[in-house]
Amino acid sequence: MICPVTGCFKIIGIIAKPHADRVGPTLKAIYEHLNRAGFRVLLEETGYPLLEAPSDAMRSAYSLGEECDVVIAVGGDGTLLNAVRASARFDTPVIGINLGRVGFLVDISPEQALAKLDEILAGRYLAEERILLVAQILRGGRVIREELAVNEVVVHRWITPSMIEIITHINGRFLNSQRADGLIVSTPTGSTAYALSGGGPILYPTLDAIELVPINPHTLTNRPIVISGASEVEIAFGTAKEMRAEVSCDNVSIPDVRFDDHIRIRKADKPFKLLHPIDYDFFEILRVKLNWSNG
């Protein structure tokens, strides 16, 4: 447990996906329930208009991460990604309520939300720490952009029909040069996201590892590889000056990466923290979401 003392959560933040199905009734039920229980509840600004809440309860996502003891993400996995990026630097744990479709990260249903939240906020929960990635864009040896990623950093071709040539080094050692549509550099958390659709393996989410998955490689022998979480990945491009590439960190895009740019990716200094109900079972989620064991 991150905080084993009952009653350690006093200020609770909520980040909601404004246009998700059922978000209004679910958000209202959670907000009113927590207020009745005596918690101070703060709302991220996009979800604030859905409720009749006092104006001093509205915050930016990053303010929630800084001010709150825990942040609840009400939506799909994308909503939780936003909550984690806002909260991780402050060591603020996140809880996920699933209003989305797949929901590998948000594991509490709206029907169970109030009962499960009561248990977690009373100190009965499972806590996980998972790695984040930091991606830096280097131009002329200088960092011009830096972003966090919960799931993955993706380098891919942009506004061009041609493949790009990707040159990858691990800890300064040459791995390979490949022509492909792109490369996914994934955390174990992201191994059930884009990396999975690219043919990568599923990794247990608390592993200290990084997964590299090529996107439509020209050579079929280019396969996914899993490396230590302590590794630093550096990506450069071939010399085709007409190349256009884009870097995406989860759902944050960095367009118009130049052919002479380098992308440096490593594990963030701090992990992020997820709180689950005590009956949380990752393998059960895999069975349900991937339709295993039904044959």
N, C-alpha and C positions, 0 to 999 in steps of 0.2 A: 504494500500500500504506500502511496505517496504521502498520505496524511492519515495515520491510523486513529487519530483522536476524533471521536464523535462530535459533530458540530464545528469542525474546522472550516467548512465551507460557509461563508457568510454573504459574500457578494457574488452573484451569478450573472454571467453574460449570456445572451442568446443571439445567435446569428441565424437568420432564416433565409431560405430561397423564396423571393417574393411571389413568383408565378408558379410554384409547384402545386400540384393537386393536393387539396386538403390542408394546405399550409395555414390558412386563416383559422379554422376551427382548432387545429392542433396547437398552433402558437398561442391562441387565446386560452386554451385549457391549461397549458403548461405555465403561462405567465400568471394566470389567476391562482393556480394551485401553489406556486412558489411564493407568491405574495401572501396568501393565507397562512402559509407555513412560517412566515416571519423572515424570509430572505429578502435582501435588497437585490432587485432585478434590474439590470441594464440591458438595453436593446441596441443592436447594430442598426444604423440609420436606414438601410433598405427595408428592414422588417418593421420599423417603428410605425409607418403609416397604417399597418394592418390592425393596430390596437389603439384603444383609448387609454394611452399611457401619459403620465406627466412628461413635459418637455425636457426636464432635467434628467430623464432616464435614457435619452438618446446619446449614443457614442459612435465613433468610428470603430472599425474592426480592430485596429491596433490599440485604441484606447481600452477596449474590452480586455484584450490580452494583458495590458499593463495593470488595470484596476481590479480585475476579477480574480477570484479564487479558482474558478472553473468556468469554462465556456461550453455551452450546449449548441451544437449545430443541428438545425432542423431543416432537412432537405435531403439531397442525395450526397454521393461521395464528393462531388464538386464543391458543395457547400462546406463539407468537412475539410477539404483541402484548403479553402480560403481561411477557415477558422484556425487551422494548424499553423499556416504561414504567419498569421497575425499573432498567435499566442506562443509559439515555440521559443522565441527569444526571451520571453519572460518566465519560462518554465511553468506556464499555466496549462493544466491538463484539459482535455477536450472529451466531450461525450457526444455520440452521434445518434440522432433520431431519424429513422429512414422514411422519407417520403419519395424516394427515387425509385428506379427500376431494379438495378442490380444490387447495389449496396453492400460491397465487401467491407467497407469501413464503418458505415452507419448501421449498427447492428440491433437497434431497439425499434420495435414497431410502434406506430401511434397508439394502438390499442393497449400496449403494455407500458407506455411512456411514463405515466404518473407513478405507477407502482415501482417500476425499475428505478426511476429517479429518486424516489423516497429511500430505497435501499442504498443506492450509491451515495447520496448526500448524507446518509446516516453512518457512512464509513464501511459499508459492506459492498466491496467491489473487487474486481481484478484490475491491476494496473499493468500497462505495457509501456516499455520504452522502445521506440523505433528510430532508425537513422533517417536523417534528412540529407539531401545533397545541396551543395553550393556550386553554382555554375558561374564562371567568369568569362566574359568576352575580352580578349586581349587584342589590341591594335597597336602596332609599333612597340610592343613590349609593355604597354600601359593598359590597366584594367579600365574599360569604358562602361561596363555594365556588369552587375552582379545580381543574381536571383537565387532564391531558395526553391527547392522542389521536394515535394512529399513523395510523389509517385515516380516521376522520371524527367530526365532531360533528353530532348529529342533534337537531333540535328538532321534536317531533311532538305531536299531540293525545294525551291520556291520560284514560282512563275517561270518554269522552264520544263520542256518535255524531256530533257536529257538527265541521265544519272549524274551524280556527283562523285568525285574521287575523294574518299575519306582516308586519311592517314592517321593511325591511332598509336599512341605510345602509352605504356603503363609504367608509372614510376621512372620515367625517362628511358625506358627500354622499348624498342620498336615491337609492336604486336603484328600489325599488318597494314596493307594498303588495299582498299577494295572499292570497286565501283558499285554503287547501290543507290536506292532512293533515299537512304538515310541510315541513321544509327540511333538506337534507343539505349540510353544509359539509365538503368532502373535500380531503385531500391527494392528490398524484399517486399515492402508494402505495395509497390507498383508492379510486382511480378504477376498480379492478377488483373492488371489493367492493359495498357497498350502492348507491353512486352509479351503478354500471353497471346494476344492475337497475332503477334509476329513470330510465334513458334518457340518462345522462351519457356523455361521451366518455372513451375510455381515454387517459390521459396517461402519457408516459414517466416512470418513477418518480423520476428525479433532477431533474426540472424544479422550478424555484422558482415554483410557482403554486398557486392555491387554486381549487377548483371548487365552484360552488353549484348544487344540483339540487333543484327543487321535487318534493314527493311528492304525486301526484294533485292538481295544481292545478285549481281550478274553471274558470279561463280557460285555454284550450288554447294561447294565445300566450305564456304564461309558460314559458320554456325555460331549460335549463341555461346558465350563463355561467362562463367561466374568467377569473380576475383575477390580478394580480401577487401573488407570495408575500409581498411587503412590505406588503400591504393589511391593514387592520383592518376586520373585519365586526362590525357591531352590529345585534342583532335585538331588536325590541320587539313588543308585541302590540296588537291593537285593544282597544277599551274594553269589550268584553263581560265583565262581572264573573263570569259563570258559567263562563268558560273554564278548562279544566284542561290543562296541558301538562307534558311531560317532556323532559329533555335527556339524551342518551346520548353518552358519549365512548368510542368503541369498545364494549366490553362492560360499561362502568361506567355505571349509571343514576343520574340525579339526579331523583327524582320530585317531583311537586307544586310545579312552578314556578308562581308567581303571575302574574296578568295584568299587574301593574305592575312585574315584574322585567325586567331587560335582560340579554341574553347578549352578551358581548364575546368575539370569537374572533380570534386572531392567530397568526402563526408563532412557535414557541418560539425562544428565543435560541440554542439548540444543535440541530444535526441529530442524528439517530441513525445508527449505522454498522452496515452489514451486510457480512459476508464471504461470498463465493461461491467455488466452485471456478473454476479458470481457464477452463473451457469453458462457463461460465454464459452464457445467451443469453435475454434477456427476450422476444424475438420468438418463439423456440422455445417458451417457456412459454405464450405466447398461442395459438400454433398448436395445442398439445397440449390445453390446458385448455378452450379455446373451440371445439375441433373444426374449426379452419379448414383450408382447402386439402385437404379430403378428398373434395370433390365431383368 
